[in-house]
Amino acid sequence: MALAEETRHEHPRTAVILVTGEDDPEVADRAFALGIHGYLIEPLQAGQLLITVINALRWREMEIGKTAHARNLQEQFETIIDAIPIPIPIYAKDAAGRYAVANAKADALAGVGRGEAIGKTDFDLMGRGAAAEARAGDLAVLRGRVAVEADEEMLIDGVERTFHSIKFPLLDETGGVVATGGLAIDITAQREALRLRDELTAAQGVAIEELRLSREETVERLVRDLSRHDPNTGEHIVRIGRLAARLGRKLGLAEGRIELLRVAAPMHDVGKIGTPAEILRKPGPLDRDERDEVEHHAGAGHEILAGSQSELLRMAATISLTHHERYVGSGYPHVLRGEEIPIEGRITAVAGVFDALLSERPYRAAMPLERVLALIGEGRGTQFDPAVVDALFADLDGCTAIVN
């Protein structure tokens, strides 16, 4: 941080990217407050560093462009104060499109000597396409008797430049429109800065998507390891996330929270990584000691996931700890009841049981849907949050399609 701060202070035109193994939002916030151009968390994904470097260079180009444009505007302002005529192209054209008035800037813009634009039309001074566009703007003013603003592209000394043109009607003593007055402001630097901004926004969108995919891949790898340990988890874990997200949406949770729930819910049984495999694979009923071992997974999962700066892992820790609590207060490990149980835990509890009962297990066959609905209905208000059960029943086709 000290190096980043010194670099930004001593070399403000240098793009700075931080690469760190510390996933700390407070540190990231401090870093961006310094004006750094990228903050990456190790391990890096393929292409992630390249995208961030491109972003940083784009930002740097945009900052330089803005500075150059601001300097140009300042120089123009100083010239306006120090001298007349005003140092922007100012002109007037008659009804036929011939220049009747043109200041030095307008002459220079047209590429002619002082006073040589008078009597000429745009077709004499510029390319046919640009001239036709300029003439169309003049006619709009003459016929509509209103001011017209437009951005016009012009090729000057082999370089394409953009001008913001303001045209307005000039009236005679009777109120008739006799000419078109106008001025043109060079906005080339501004347009370039906007282009760079749009490219940066697109690149940032790609980077954010890369980060999201990286986060989900990390979760998938963790869940995959658990699947090798407990063959009952597998597809069940993937479906839990989709079911939980669907129920969360039915219950009106915010979209950001739903997305976190979709990724976090599959980690609800991560504590089983410490449960002996022979217990998890046992085909028959478990004895009391074996059940105690299995029930320990809720707290063990919380210990694995808790304490992270990541909102995703904090939610996963909460779900792991609370998805076996019961609505009436007879669950484990902390015998919570009602809304003492976080909504994510209550949702995952219903999603987990719904999927588990409809799936085949080593110790039993998959149950018919009618039997599953009857069992969940019996648990409404005792084992399960009534609102979550109602959400499941209200979206039964969608939830069943996920399991099947």
C-alpha angles and dihedrals in degrees: 000000000000091000092048091049093049092046093051090047099044098033107028093170092059116100111229127203124181119211113190143155090222113099094199119146091197092056090046090050091052090048095051089046086061089056100252117166101221143012118198130185119215134267092057122212123229110284094006095110092045092051091049092049089050089050091050093050091047090052089049092050091049092049091050090047092050091049092049092048092048090050090050092051091048092051090050091049091052091050091051090054095044102042148020135253100059107256098239126085109275121178148154127213128195124233091276092055096253117142110251096169129024129161124215092270091053090051091049091048090053090050095240135116124267110298095001094113093066112109094013128107129223088259087063093049109037145023118298095247094051091042092052091050091050092048091051089056091049092052091049089057094045095048100035097040088219136112116262128202124195142153112244129193117220133179108227121178089341093307123110111230132181123225129188102224123203115191126182137176121263113210133206125223091278094053096255121140108247103161147006119247121198152161132199128213119201106236097166094118091046092051091048090051090051090049091052090048091053091048090048091050090052092047091048089052089055091048092050091050090049089052092049092050090047091053093049092047089055090053092045092053091051091049091045090056090052090050090058089053096044115030090195092069105059111101090005090071093051092048092049091064093050093045093047092050091049092050091045090054091048089052092052101251117163115267093244091053091046091054091050089048091051091056098035100047094068088063092061093107098038089118089070087078084085095047114100110261093227090062093048091048096044109127096205136055118300123241122231095269091048091049090051088054092051094046089054089070093080093062093037091055090050091052091052095049105030126099097038124137087222114102088209094057092043089056091046090052090052092049092048091052099044110031091095095049114111125227093237093049102259099112133094156300098006102011093237119175139203115337091353081085109078113246091243090058092047092050094047091049092059094040092049096050093043092054095039094053092048091049130077117252132190089250099043145013123255112277125237114259093245091056092047092051091049092052093047090046090053088053094051107122093004109055097006138043105257092222092056092048090049090051090052093050091046091055098033097135093052094046094045090051089058093054094043 
